[in-house]
Amino acid sequence: MSGPVGHPAGPEARRWRRKRVVVAVAAMCAVLATVGSLSFLPDDRKTSGSGAVGAVEESRESGSGDGVGPARSVAPTGSPSASTPPSPSSSPSARHGGNGTASRAPGPSGSPAAPDAAPAGPPLTWSVDDHAWAHGCGHDYVVAKPPAQVPPPPAPQDARTWAATQGAVHGKETLVELSVQGKTDTAVVLTALRVRVTGRSAPASGNAYAMDQGCGGALTPRYFDVDLDKDRPIARAVAGNDAGTPVPAVRMPYRVSATDPEVLLITARTEGCDCRWWLELDWSSRGRTGTVRIDDRGRPFRTSAVTGLPHYEYDTLNRSWRIRSD
């Protein structure tokens, strides 16, 4: 008996049905194997795969006929998104460095690194004695008091205190002994020494008192001479003498360091004014330059002429002041 039209009958029909079942079973196994392999893929592979599906579906929804459209990655449900920030409690290494200290957040891309802190202040130190005496013995002060009210000359190291208590002004010249040295072993070059006159007035009134008491000194300074009566006074290097030993004039620049100091002796003179002034010292070191102001503890130095004033010297035998015969 023959089967339905288009289908073989008898043994041939049974063989055809078995082939169809085998083909169906093989197809089902292939599908199951594919699904099983996808379940063992990493999350990022899954995301990529689902993203491709999403891209095709999106292109179809947008009406693209060729099946290619702008891909859009779609993260599967339950997997963390790449744009989601990590939980603070789940990533301690993101909050702290390897040594347990808090790490700094990186700066904006392309931002320059913070520069090293520049050294504070000039790389040198200095001290000033503006009550130095010539060779440790010769100096004049102008004091607006009669001789009977002026105490005997002090020892050189007490000159500042003596002058302050008597209201004394440097007479005719001021000797500024400036000691300079570097803060480290790095050389500092002293490039220039300038004078700034801030005011001139008539010479101070009173009497001139000579301090000629004992000479000495163990330092070998560099000598400078300043004429305060000039409109633009300069500190000019001059030859000197240290306890009978000639000291030649040496012009700037000088080099100083922590182990190689310099002593500058500036003598400022006037014949006709009561002058107020200070010094400016230029320096250079390791690409840096600067200027320090040298003055009398924040005030200008003061030097007054003694021309026409009575000039006294101290008589140690009689312990009194007497007129000096020049």
C-alpha positions in Angstrom: 0.0 0.0 0.0 1.4 3.3 -0.9 1.8 6.2 1.6 0.8 9.8 1.3 1.7 11.6 -1.9 5.4 12.8 -1.9 6.5 10.4 0.9 8.0 6.9 0.3 6.2 4.0 1.8 7.3 0.8 3.5 10.9 0.2 4.5 12.1 3.2 2.6 9.7 5.4 4.6 11.1 4.1 7.9 14.6 4.8 6.8 13.7 8.4 5.9 12.0 9.0 9.3 15.1 7.7 11.2 17.4 10.0 9.2 15.1 12.9 10.1 15.2 12.1 13.8 19.0 11.7 13.7 19.3 15.1 12.1 17.0 16.7 14.6 18.9 15.2 17.5 22.2 16.3 16.1 20.9 19.9 15.7 19.6 19.9 19.3 23.0 18.7 20.6 24.8 21.4 18.7 22.5 24.1 20.2 23.0 22.7 23.8 26.8 22.5 23.3 26.8 26.2 22.2 24.7 27.3 25.1 26.8 25.4 27.6 30.1 26.8 26.3 28.7 30.3 26.6 28.0 29.8 30.2 31.6 29.1 30.9 32.9 32.3 29.1 34.3 35.3 31.2 32.0 38.2 31.9 33.7 40.4 29.5 33.3 37.8 26.7 29.6 37.5 27.6 29.2 41.3 27.5 30.9 41.5 24.1 28.7 38.8 22.8 25.5 40.3 24.2 26.7 43.7 22.9 26.9 42.3 19.4 23.4 40.9 19.7 22.2 44.3 21.0 23.9 46.1 18.1 22.2 43.9 15.5 18.8 44.3 17.3 19.3 48.1 17.4 20.1 48.3 13.8 17.0 46.3 13.0 14.9 48.5 15.1 16.3 51.6 13.4 15.4 50.3 10.0 18.9 49.6 8.7 18.6 47.2 5.8 22.1 45.7 5.9 22.1 44.7 9.6 25.0 47.0 10.5 24.4 50.0 12.8 26.0 51.9 15.7 27.0 49.2 18.1 25.9 49.7 21.7 27.3 47.5 24.5 24.6 46.2 26.7 25.8 44.8 30.1 23.9 41.7 31.1 21.7 41.8 34.2 23.8 41.2 37.4 27.2 42.0 36.0 29.0 45.3 37.1 29.1 48.0 34.5 32.5 49.3 33.4 31.5 52.8 34.3 30.4 52.0 37.8 33.0 53.2 40.4 34.3 50.5 42.8 32.9 50.2 46.2 35.0 52.0 48.9 34.9 48.9 51.1 35.7 46.4 48.3 39.0 48.1 47.1 41.3 49.2 49.9 44.3 49.4 47.5 42.5 52.2 45.6 42.3 54.3 48.7 45.8 53.6 50.3 49.3 53.1 49.0 51.3 50.0 49.6 52.7 51.3 52.8 49.4 52.0 54.4 49.4 55.8 53.9 46.7 57.6 52.0 47.5 58.0 48.3 47.0 61.2 46.5 44.5 61.3 43.6 46.3 61.9 40.3 46.2 65.4 38.9 44.6 66.4 35.6 46.2 65.0 32.5 49.1 67.1 31.3 49.4 69.1 34.6 53.0 69.8 35.5 54.6 68.3 38.5 54.8 70.5 41.6 58.2 72.3 41.6 60.7 71.9 44.4 60.4 74.4 47.2 62.7 77.3 46.6 65.2 78.1 49.3 64.0 80.6 51.8 66.0 83.9 52.1 69.5 84.7 50.9 72.2 81.9 51.1 74.4 84.0 53.4 74.5 85.5 56.8 76.1 88.7 58.0 76.8 90.7 61.2 77.5 94.4 61.5 79.5 96.5 63.9 79.1 100.1 63.0 81.0 101.3 66.1 84.4 100.0 64.9 87.3 102.2 65.6 90.3 102.8 63.2 92.9 100.2 64.2 90.8 99.6 67.3 91.7 103.0 68.9 90.9 106.1 66.8 87.4 107.4 66.6 85.3 110.6 67.3 81.8 111.0 68.6 79.7 114.2 68.6 78.0 114.6 72.0 75.7 117.6 72.9 77.0 117.8 76.5 79.8 119.7 78.2 83.0 117.7 79.1 82.1 117.5 82.8 79.0 115.4 82.0 80.7 113.0 79.6 82.2 109.8 81.1 85.6 108.5 80.1 86.0 106.7 76.7 84.8 103.1 76.9 86.6 100.0 75.8 86.1 99.4 72.1 83.7 96.5 72.7 81.5 98.8 74.8 81.4 101.6 72.3 77.8 101.0 71.2 76.5 101.1 74.8 78.5 104.2 75.6 77.3 106.0 72.5 73.6 105.1 73.1 73.7 106.4 76.7 75.3 109.7 75.6 73.2 110.2 72.5 76.4 110.3 70.6 76.7 110.6 66.8 79.7 109.3 64.8 82.0 112.3 64.2 83.5 112.9 60.7 83.5 109.1 59.8 81.7 105.9 60.5 83.6 102.6 60.3 81.3 99.7 59.5 82.8 96.3 60.0 80.7 93.8 58.0 81.3 90.1 58.4 79.8 87.9 55.7 79.7 84.1 55.2 77.6 81.5 53.4 75.1 79.3 55.1 76.6 76.2 53.5 79.8 75.1 51.7 78.3 76.3 48.4 80.1 79.4 47.2 78.2 82.7 47.3 79.7 85.5 45.2 79.5 89.1 46.5 79.1 91.1 43.4 78.7 94.7 44.4 78.5 97.0 47.5 76.5 100.2 47.1 75.7 103.2 49.3 72.3 104.8 49.7 72.2 108.3 51.4 68.7 108.8 52.7 69.1 112.3 54.1 71.5 115.2 54.7 71.1 118.1 57.1 73.3 120.6 58.9 76.1 119.1 61.1 75.0 118.1 64.6 75.8 120.6 67.3 77.9 119.8 70.4 81.5 118.8 71.1 83.7 116.2 69.4 85.2 113.7 71.8 88.2 111.5 70.7 88.3 107.9 71.8 92.0 107.2 71.4 92.3 104.3 73.9 94.4 101.3 73.0 94.9 99.7 69.5 94.7 96.2 68.2 92.8 93.8 66.1 93.4 90.3 64.7 91.3 90.4 61.6 92.5 91.3 58.1 89.6 93.1 56.5 88.9 94.4 53.0 88.9 98.2 53.1 86.4 100.5 51.4 86.2 104.3 51.4 83.0 106.2 51.0 82.6 110.0 50.6 79.2 110.9 51.9 79.4 114.4 50.6 79.2 113.3 47.0 75.8 113.3 45.2 76.3 109.6 44.3 78.7 108.1 46.9 80.3 104.8 46.1 82.1 102.2 48.1 85.7 102.3 46.7 88.2 99.6 47.5 91.3 101.0 49.0 94.6 99.7 50.5 94.7 99.2 54.2 97.0 98.4 57.1 96.5 95.7 59.7 98.8 96.2 62.7 101.6 97.4 60.5 101.0 94.9 57.6 99.9 96.6 54.4 96.7 95.2 52.9 96.3 95.8 49.2 93.1 97.0 47.7 91.0 94.1 46.2 88.0 94.8 44.1 84.8 92.8 44.0 83.7 90.1 43.4 84.5 88.1 46.5 83.6 84.5 47.3 82.3 83.4 50.6 81.0 80.1 52.1 80.3 78.7 55.6 84.1 77.9 55.9 85.4 80.9 54.0 84.1 84.2 55.4 85.0 87.7 54.5 85.3 90.9 56.6 84.6 94.2 54.9 85.6 97.4 56.6 83.7 100.4 55.2 84.8 103.9 56.2 82.2 106.6 55.4 83.3 110.2 55.8 81.8 113.7 55.7 83.1 117.2 56.0 79.8 119.2 55.8 76.6 117.3 56.7 74.7 115.2 59.2 74.2 112.2 56.8 72.0 109.2 57.1 72.8 106.2 54.9 72.9 102.4 54.5 74.6 99.8 52.4 73.3 97.4 49.8 75.2 94.1 49.2 74.5 92.2 46.0 75.0 88.4 45.9 74.8 85.5 43.4 74.7 81.8 44.0 73.6 78.8 42.0 71.6 80.8 39.5 70.0 83.0 42.2 70.7 86.7 42.8 69.6 89.1 45.4 70.4 92.2 47.5 70.6 92.5 51.3 70.3 95.8 53.1 73.0 96.5 55.7 72.0 99.1 58.3 72.0 99.9 62.0 69.5 97.4 63.2 66.7 98.6 60.9 67.8 102.3 61.0 70.2 104.2 58.7 73.7 104.8 59.8 74.4 108.3 60.9 77.6 110.3 60.4 78.1 114.1 61.2 80.9 116.5 60.4 83.0 117.9 63.2 84.4 120.9 61.4 84.3 124.0 63.7 83.4 122.0 66.8 85.5 122.0 70.0 87.6 118.8 70.0 88.4 117.0 73.3 90.6 114.1 74.2 90.8 112.3 77.5 93.6 112.9 80.0 94.1 109.6 81.8 96.4 111.1 84.4 94.0 113.7 85.5 90.9 111.7 84.6 89.3 114.5 82.7 88.7 115.8 79.2 90.9 118.5 77.8 91.0 120.4 74.5 93.0 118.6 71.9 95.7 120.6 70.1 95.6 119.4 66.5 
